Amino acid sequence: MTDRPFDPGLQPERTLLSWRRTCLALAVASLVSVRFAAEVLGLAAVVFGVVGMAMATGAYVAAGHRYRRAHRALSTDGELPTDAAALLLLLGALVTVGAACAIYVVGIAASRL
């Protein structure tokens, strides 16, 4: 029995692709939220969009770094490194887009009263 991963290289690559798809989807959601919320929120919508886009981009880059570290570690000693940077950046982007959406809904409701 060996400590090497059963599927060397493929599982980390699938994980990286999944992270990249998620980051790209969140970046697009950040930009689309600016398009729809700009009328109600004004400049705040742009700020939310830029912050969400920046965090999604940061998570994209962090996921690439994590992949390279994981690939190197699995090839040498067989243990995965622990790193939560990509997860925290993605969470920040998600919270930013969610906050923008919540403020947008409240702004629409307030304008109809």
N, C-alpha and C positions, 0 to 999 in steps of 0.2 A: 504494500500500500504506500502511496506517495502523498505528500502534502500539496502537490501541485493541483491547481483547479482542473476539474474534469473537462471544462470547455475553455481552454486558454485563449484569451483575447476576444472571444465573441460576446460573452456576457457583459464585460465592461463597455464594449462598443455599442451594444444594444441599449445599455443604460445611458450612455452619452447621447445617442440619438433621441432617446425619450426626453432627456433633459432639454436638448436643443429644441425639439418640437414644442415643449411646454413654454420655454422662454420666448420663442418666436410668437406663439399664440398670445402670450401675455403682453408682449410688445405691441402687437397689432391691436389688442383690446385697449391698451392705453391710448393709442392714437385714435381709435374709433370713438372712445369716450370723449375725447376732445371735440371731435366733430359734432357729436350730439349734445354735449353739455355746454358748449361755448355760448349758446344763446341765453341760457339760464345763469351760468356761473361766471361768464366773462373770462377775465384773465386767470382766475382760479382754476378753470378747466385746463388751461394751457399748462399751468404749474403742475397740476395733478398728472397730466399726460406726460410731461417731461420727466417728472420724478419716477413715474411708473416705467417709462421707457428706459431710463438710466439704470434702474434696479434690475429690469429684465436683461439688459445688456450685460450688466455686471454678473448676474447669475449665469448667463451664457458663457462668459469668459471663465468664471470660476468652475463651471462644469467641465470645461476643456482641461483646466489645470488638474482637476480631480481625476479625470480620466487618465492623464499621463502619469500621475502619481500612482494610481491604482494599477495601471498596466506594468509599470516598473516594479512595484512591490510584488505583484503576483508572479512576475517573471523571476524575481530574485529570491524572496523569502516566503512567499505564499500567503502573506497576511495583508489585509486591506487597511490602508490608513484611515483614520477618522478625521472628517472635515465637514463642517456644517455651513461654510460660507455661502455656497450656492443655494442651499435651502433657506438660509436667513434672507438673502437678497431676493429670492423668489417670493418668500412670504411677505417681505416689505412691499414688493410690487403688487402683490395680490391685495394687500390691505389698502394700498394707495388707490387702486382702481375701485375697490369696494367702497371706500370712503367717498370717492368722487361720484359713484353711482347713487349712494345713499343721499348725498347732498343734492344731487340732481333731482331725485324723486321728491325730496322735501321742498326744493325750490319750485318744482312744477305744481305741487299741491298748494303751496302758499300763493302762487300767482293766480290760481283758479278761485281763491276765496274772495 
